[in-house]
Amino acid sequence: MSLETLLPILIVVLLGWYLSFLASRLDRLHHRVETSWATLDSFLQQRAALAQEIVLESNLDPATAYLISSSAVNARSAQLKERSAVESILSESLKLVQGSAVDNSLNLPSELLVELSDLTVKIKLAINIHLEAVNATRNVRSKLLIRLFRLAGKAPLPIRYEFEDDIL
Amino acid sequence: MKKIRIGMVCPYGWDTPGGVQTHIRDLADHLIEEGHYVSVLTPVSYDSAQSANYVVNAGKPISIPVNGSVAKILFGPVASSRAKQWIASEDFDLLHLHEPAIPSLSLLACSAAEGPLVGTFHVSTQKKKAIYAIGPILEPIVEKLTARIAVSELARSTLKDHFDTDAVVIPNGIDGQRYANAKISENYSGGHTVGFIGRFEESRKGLQVLIDSLAIVSRFIPDVTYLVAGPGESEDFLKRLNPQLRSRIKFLGLLTNEEKMSFLKTVQIYVAPNTGSESFGIILTEALSAGTAVVASDIPAFKAVLENGAAGDLFINGDSADLAKVLVALLRDDERRKKLAENGKLSAQKYDWQVVAEQIEHIYEMAIASGDKVRLSSENRFWSRR
């Protein structure tokens, strides 16, 4: 075979190899987004449950109690898109009890508060890890070859979990 | 946290001294104490029976000069197949790769593995940035890491610049208790003492700045002694010094670990005059945990450790007159020196292994939450999928 006939074959083979490489890279990234979201989601659910428990076991004024438990309920039932907004509201309202932990008359259950601050640390980490995965995925998905050959298939574009750093 | 099987990869020769190796050894010891299973894959230069039983030898490292300093690293097909064998045979829940972005054993392991991977980035110096230049090739590999750890804000920004990715900052840990309980030795006391440790021949360690301050300091504090520890030739420094001042400076040579701890505990002030390119400054945290007042140049890494001066005094980088001013003020005021040392000791608690290892375990917990296990990425090709 002459070089002229070999060259196109070689190019096609190389392109095929590169495309399969890109596809598996993207597949791995999607997997990372899913697992990191599952982790974050479970921590957020735990926090909402914990918030309701704190309200039940302490001596809060009705306004604060209502604020916390309603935002916890909202957080648990929110759609994916509004999730970060309602979680931020929950963070804000939980700050009320975390700030007033020194006041003994409220009868705040200290072990639950410790659990809450532990959970907050973990949520921060989980958000960080999830955002990382989402950003990497979005970067790779914006590559020309990937868009051209629709390597992402029907997988939805991952959404960023927006959050304010100082709220958590 | 439940007990898991952790595989760690060290990029540099296990038997050559270095910050990364020390960090990995201490971390492995801590995790084993916590009940986890740990295996460390690392290059070893001299196969001796002395290394700990969790160390797995991956072969002899080769010395590669990286702009001035020499790195002992290992790669190539043999190392790569060793790494694959190790991953395949150990059934790990998680791999922790140190410095996965330089061509090394960690990079090989990272490209061969899939599943929960955690990477720690230590480098931040300007010098080694050349090694990061191959970023685009490394990107798909670094991207596999489930979670990234940077040892300092500087290491984090290096990572941001080169890979466009973020990391969680977890500082290097130290065994604070051992420094706090170190013995006070009379070898390092007498009059007013100022200490320095480091490979002082390297100009970036800044010993010259410290020595230049002696002329002024000794005028105000006649009984001051500078104690300099570390390997190197002292002749050159002494030759340039005014003969009358030579008795005020003592070169102690290389200290053992025990000696170093009591040195840090005994001296009245520890000085870190480094002129640049430090990533973290572990020696500062060690001196702080020993309960010794610290004076350091105001380079970013040190400013961060000393919390902008709350945990120790800062002087203008490279300015020996400013250093002398700070030293004289601090040596004269016993009360303030004590207070500063107390503040420092308190702030160094966050570098204690107890705290640091817990943070790292949090990261592990996140990484393994998916329930996946570490496996070879070749098993995931579509023709070998079951």
HADDOCK unambig.tbl for C-alpha pairs under 7 A between the chains (distance, minus, plus):
assign (segid A and resid 35 and name CA) (segid B and resid 370 and name CA) 5.37 0.50 0.50
assign (segid A and resid 39 and name CA) (segid B and resid 366 and name CA) 6.92 0.50 0.50
assign (segid A and resid 39 and name CA) (segid B and resid 369 and name CA) 6.20 0.50 0.50
assign (segid A and resid 122 and name CA) (segid B and resid 362 and name CA) 6.97 0.50 0.50
assign (segid A and resid 126 and name CA) (segid B and resid 366 and name CA) 6.64 0.50 0.50
assign (segid A and resid 129 and name CA) (segid B and resid 147 and name CA) 5.91 0.50 0.50
assign (segid A and resid 132 and name CA) (segid B and resid 165 and name CA) 6.75 0.50 0.50
assign (segid A and resid 132 and name CA) (segid B and resid 166 and name CA) 6.66 0.50 0.50
